[in-house]
């Protein structure tokens, strides 16, 4: 919940969530503490990245700061079951990196579209 509060989340709050996750992970209590069971570290890392994206975008409004999910790409993490090639996924990332100076900031892009966090 803390990480999804786009308006008021702070770096300290994100750091605290990550510290708690690492503590619970080391203790083997992820399930008992209500963390995601599958790909828990990956899932939390993406949520934290999205929270930091909003924080940094607000802190530095003259910079464009966004995060991206390039799509379901054929990579090792998807056991090569993705529907996009690595080149197609990279196109989505490159497009975001090349946004004009007046482009959007503080957003999450899923492939080519702005998406909710």
N, C-alpha and C positions, 0 to 999 in steps of 0.2 A: 504494500500500500504506500509506504513512504516514497518509493522510487517512482510511483506513478503520479505523484502530486506535482504536476508541471509548474504550478505557480509559486510554490514556496519551498521546494526541496533544496537543501543546502549540501555543500561538499561534505560537511561534517556528518550529516545524516546518511549520505551514501556510504561514506567510509565506515560508519558504525554498523550499517547493515552488512557490509562486506566482512568486517571483523567478526560479527556474530555468525555469519555463514561459515567462515573458516574455523571458528571454534567448534561449531556443531559438526562440521565435516570431520575434523580431527577426532572428535569424541564419538563419531559414528551415529549421531542422533539426528540426521537430516529428516528422516521420515517422522520421528517423534515430534520434531519442532515445526513441522508443516512446510518444509522446503519442497520444491519440485523433486520428484524421484528420478526421472529420466533426464539425462544431460543437465543435471542440476547446476554444475559449475558453468557450463556453456550458457544456459538460460539466464543465470544471475549475471554473468559477465555482460550479456547483451542488454539487460535491464539497466545495469550500472552505466554502461556506455551511453545509453539513451538519456539517462538522467544527467550525466556529465555534459552531454551535448547541449541540453537546455541551459544548464548552469553557465557553461562557458559562453554560449551565444548571448545570454543576458549580460554577462560580465563584460564582454567585448563586442558591443553592438556594431563596431566598424568592420568586424570580420564576419565572414560567412562560415558558420559552424553547423554542420549537419551530420547525421549518421545514415547508414544505408544497409539494407538487406538486399544483396544483389539478385536474389532469387534462388530457386532450388537448383543449384549448380552441381554438375557431375564432378565431385571431389572425393577425397578419401573420407571426409566426415559424413558424406551421404552414401558411402559404399558405392560410389559411382552410379547411383540410381536417380540423380537429378535429371531435370528435363532441359536444362540449359548447359551449353558448353562453357568451359572456363572463359573463352573469349567473349561470349555473350554476357556472362556475369561481369566481366571486366568493363565491357561497354557501359553498363549501368553505373559503375563506379566512376569511370572517366567522365561521363556526362555530368555527374554531380560535381566532380572536381573542376569542371570547366564552366560552371554557372557564371552568368554575368555579375558584375559587382553589385548590382541592385537586386540580386536573386534572393530567394528565401533563406532564412537562417533559423536555427533552433528546431529543425524538423527531422523526422525520421522518414526516409524514402524506402518504399518497398518496390524494388526494381526502378521504375521510372516515375512513380506517383508518390505524392506526399501521403503518408499513412499515419494512423494514430499510434502512439507509443504503446 
